[in-house]
Amino acid sequence: MKIFIVSPVAHKLFRGEQLDQLGSVGEVIVSDTVQPLRQVPGLLVGDEERILAIDPDACNWSVENETIKQIPNLKAIILQTTSFSWIDGAFAKSLGIPVMNLPGFSARAVTEWTTMAALALSRKIPLLIKSDWKLHFENHQGYELKGKTAGVIGLGHIGIAVAENLQGLGMSVCYWSKHSRDDRFTFTDLKT
């Protein structure tokens, strides 16, 4: 068994003992270079069973079906994200290759980033940075979020956390979600 970990930050994410545990199952090969997946050394050669654990930043958020098809004896693909959107899971499934994600991975970080972006935009921080931090009151006067309405599309773990944060800033929150409902926020149709 070969376990390919493709991530530019693999050595920061995996401790030595974690790599040792994986090493007890098979040979661990770490690729920390951002490049097309087909260029990962050793990935497309040999006939040993293999598992691919991939960070989307390592391949510019793109995994081509043709590359998946070329990886010999691939038994599983493990995404180092919550999202499946950057890989064709149906294609992998048609080849008998399960694709797994990391549910909840970085949910707090994404929530905080989204909240920070809302605050930065309301205070026109990007324009202030662009003007080399030279404050011009008329150009950089922002607005308060309190009393404004935020729209959230998708009320999963991240959507709920973002809605809670924005509500905590005094915003009204409306949302659309295919499956989730939450009475703390106002449900609306997607077009609205």
C-alpha positions in Angstrom: 0.0 0.0 0.0 1.2 3.5 -0.9 -0.3 6.5 0.8 0.2 9.7 -1.1 -0.3 12.9 0.9 -0.4 15.8 -1.5 -0.3 19.1 0.4 2.0 22.1 0.5 1.6 22.2 4.3 1.7 18.4 5.0 4.7 18.7 7.3 2.8 21.3 9.4 -0.5 19.3 9.5 1.0 15.9 10.3 3.0 15.2 13.4 5.8 12.6 13.3 3.7 10.0 15.2 0.8 10.5 12.8 3.1 9.8 9.9 4.5 6.8 11.8 0.9 5.4 12.3 0.2 5.8 8.6 3.6 4.2 7.9 2.5 1.1 9.7 -0.2 0.6 7.1 1.9 1.4 4.0 4.6 3.6 2.5 3.8 7.2 3.0 4.8 9.6 0.2 4.5 13.3 0.9 4.4 15.8 -2.0 4.5 19.4 -0.9 4.8 21.0 -4.3 2.0 22.9 -5.9 1.6 21.2 -9.3 -0.8 19.3 -11.5 -1.7 16.0 -9.8 -0.3 13.9 -12.7 3.2 15.4 -11.9 3.3 14.0 -8.3 6.4 11.7 -8.3 5.5 8.1 -8.3 1.7 8.6 -8.3 1.1 7.2 -11.9 3.6 4.4 -11.8 3.6 1.0 -10.2 0.8 -1.4 -9.4 0.6 -1.2 -5.6 -2.7 -0.3 -4.0 -2.7 3.4 -3.2 -4.7 6.0 -1.3 -4.6 9.6 -2.3 -5.0 12.3 0.4 -5.1 15.6 -1.4 -5.2 19.3 -0.4 -6.9 21.4 -3.1 -4.2 24.1 -2.9 -1.6 21.5 -4.1 -3.4 21.1 -7.4 -5.0 24.5 -7.8 -8.4 23.2 -6.8 -8.6 21.0 -9.9 -8.5 17.2 -10.2 -9.0 16.0 -13.8 -11.0 12.8 -14.4 -8.3 11.6 -16.8 -5.7 11.8 -14.1 -7.9 9.9 -11.6 -8.3 7.2 -14.3 -4.5 7.0 -14.8 -3.6 6.4 -11.1 -3.1 2.7 -10.9 -4.9 0.6 -8.2 -6.4 3.7 -6.5 -8.5 2.5 -3.6 -9.7 5.8 -2.1 -9.4 9.6 -2.4 -9.4 11.6 0.8 -10.1 15.3 0.4 -8.5 17.6 2.9 -11.6 19.9 2.7 -15.2 19.8 3.6 -16.2 20.6 0.0 -16.5 18.0 -2.7 -17.0 20.6 -5.4 -13.4 20.5 -6.8 -13.5 16.8 -7.8 -15.9 14.7 -9.9 -17.1 12.3 -7.2 -19.6 10.6 -9.5 -16.8 9.8 -11.9 -14.6 8.4 -9.1 -17.6 6.4 -7.9 -18.1 5.0 -11.4 -14.5 3.6 -11.1 -15.3 2.1 -7.7 -13.2 4.7 -5.9 -14.7 6.2 -2.8 -14.2 9.9 -2.2 -14.2 11.1 1.4 -14.1 14.6 2.8 -13.4 16.0 6.3 -16.8 17.1 7.6 -16.5 20.2 9.7 -12.9 20.8 8.8 -12.0 24.5 9.2 -15.7 25.4 9.8 -14.7 27.8 12.6 -11.9 29.3 10.4 -14.2 29.8 7.5 -16.9 31.3 9.8 -14.4 33.8 11.3 -13.1 34.7 7.8 -16.6 35.4 6.5 -17.4 37.5 9.6 -14.1 39.4 9.2 -14.8 40.0 5.5 -18.2 41.4 6.4 -16.7 43.8 8.9 -13.8 44.7 6.6 -16.1 45.5 3.7 -18.5 47.5 5.8 -15.6 49.6 7.0 -14.1 49.8 3.5 -10.8 48.4 4.6 -9.9 47.1 1.1 -10.2 50.7 -0.3 -8.2 52.0 2.7 -5.4 49.5 2.0 -5.5 50.4 -1.7 -5.0 54.0 -0.8 -1.9 53.0 1.2 -3.8 53.6 4.5 -4.3 57.3 3.7 -7.6 58.0 5.3 -10.0 60.2 3.2 -13.1 60.5 5.3 -15.5 60.9 2.3 -14.0 58.0 0.4 -13.6 55.6 3.3 -16.6 56.3 5.4 -18.1 52.9 6.1 -21.4 51.8 7.6 -22.5 49.9 10.7 -23.7 46.4 10.2 -26.2 46.6 13.1 -29.7 46.9 11.7 -28.6 45.7 8.2 -29.8 42.4 6.7 -27.5 39.5 5.8 -28.4 36.8 3.5 -26.9 33.3 4.0 -27.2 30.6 1.3 -27.0 27.2 2.8 -27.6 26.6 6.5 -25.1 23.8 7.2 -22.5 24.0 10.0 -20.7 27.0 8.5 -23.9 28.8 7.4 -25.4 28.5 10.9 -22.2 29.7 12.5 -22.0 32.7 10.1 -25.6 33.6 10.7 -25.1 33.4 14.5 -22.0 35.7 14.2 -23.8 38.2 12.1 -26.9 38.1 14.3 -24.5 38.8 17.2 -23.4 41.9 15.4 -27.0 43.1 15.4 -27.9 42.1 11.9 -31.2 40.5 10.8 -30.4 37.3 9.1 -32.4 35.7 6.3 -31.4 32.5 4.6 -32.2 29.9 2.0 -31.2 26.3 2.5 -32.2 23.2 0.6 -32.5 21.0 3.7 -32.0 22.9 6.9 -34.5 25.1 8.8 -33.8 27.3 11.8 -36.4 29.5 13.5 -33.7 31.9 14.8 -33.4 33.3 11.2 -35.9 34.2 8.5 -36.3 31.6 5.7 -36.8 33.0 2.3 -36.7 31.6 -1.3 -33.4 31.6 -3.2 -34.4 34.3 -5.7 -35.2 36.8 -2.8 
